[in-house]
């Protein structure tokens, strides 16, 4: 298979950059796969795992939303936050999950922003899943 450049960039700087054969990401409209020669595309991403395949090797990055853009055999992901399994602080992710769950269970309080708590829980669970399933 032919390769192309793929990168993940956050406001804090680059997280991943490599030549790959395929990128698989969770867009708002569903999972998408990008191969060499893909038509230009801009797609909003959901919180999830982005997988980069090259032969039988696979690298993953946990992203907290963002935008995926393909053009000229290049994929760029502009993410609000992104981490490789090695960069994830599992204790911090588990603490964030506990805080979000606590907020969600405080239904009697008007000041709890449930949407924010749900998104925080989803981000924490994504980071925990990536760490547990892909760290080596």
N, C-alpha and C positions, 0 to 999 in steps of 0.2 A: 504494500500500500504506500501511497505517497504521503509525505508529511507536510505540515504547515505549522506556523508559529502560533502558540496559544499563551495568553498571559492573563493573570488576575491582578488587578490594581485596586487599592483602597485609598482613602484620603491620607492614610499614614505611609503609603508607599507600596512598592510591588511586593506581592506575596508568592507568585509563581510565574515562571516563564520557561517554556521548553518547546522543542519540536515534537509534535504528536501526530498520530494517525487519526484520532477521533476524540471529540469532546462530547460528553453527555451531561446535560444540565436540566434542572427542574424549572421550567418557565411557568409563568402564571397560567398559561393555557395548557400545560402538560409537559411531559418529558420530551426533550428534543435531542437529536444526535447530529453532530456536524462532522462531515468528512471533507477531504480535499475537494475543491471545486464547488463548494456550496454556494448558492446564490446569496447576494448581500441580504442581511437580515439584522433587525434590531428587535430584541425581545426582552420584556421585563422578567426578572427572575424572582422566584419565590425563595423562602428560606429552605435550604437543602444542601445536598452534596453535589459538587461538580466533579466529574470523573474525567481524567485525561488518560487515554490509552495509547500505548506505543508498543506494537507487537503483543507479547504476552505480559507486559508490565503495565501496571495501572497506578497512577497517583491520584489522590483525592484532596479536595479543599472544601471545607465547610464555609458556605457563604450565607450571609444574613440579608438576602435580597440584593437588588442591583439591576444592572442591564448587561445583556450579552449582545455583542455586535460582531458580525462577520463581514469581511470585505477583503478582496484581493488575497484570498487564501491565508487569512489571518483572523484569529478569534481573540477578541479583547473582552474581558469581563470587568466592568467597573462595579465594584461591590461596596456596600456601606461598611461591611466588616467581613474579613475572611481569614481563615487559619488552616494550616496544614495540621494533620494529627499530632505532629511533633511540637507544634506551637501551642496546642490547647492545654490550658491549666485545668485539669479535671476537677480539682477541688473547688476552684472558682466557679466552674460550670455547674457543679452540683449544688453549690450554695445559691447561685442565681436561680436554679430550678426550684429549690425549697422556698426562696423568697417569693417567686411568682405564684407557686401553689398556695402559699399562705395568703397572698393578696386575693387570689380567686375565691378562697373559702370565706373571706370576710364580706359576704354578700349584704350584710346588714348595714355596712358603712357606705354612705353616699360618695365619699371622696375617693373611693377606689376606682381607678381607671381600668376597667376590665379589659378593654381592647389592648392597652399597653401591657397588662399582665399576661394576657394570652400570647402576645407576640414574644414577650420575654421568656415565657415558658417554652415556646416553640424553638426559639434560638438556643436556649440552654439544652434542650433535648437533642437538637441537631448536633451541637458540639459534643455532647456526651456520646451519642451514637457514633460519630466519626472517630472519636478517640478510642472507643471500645472495639470497633470493628476494623479499623484501619491502621492503628498504631502498631509499630513493629519493634 
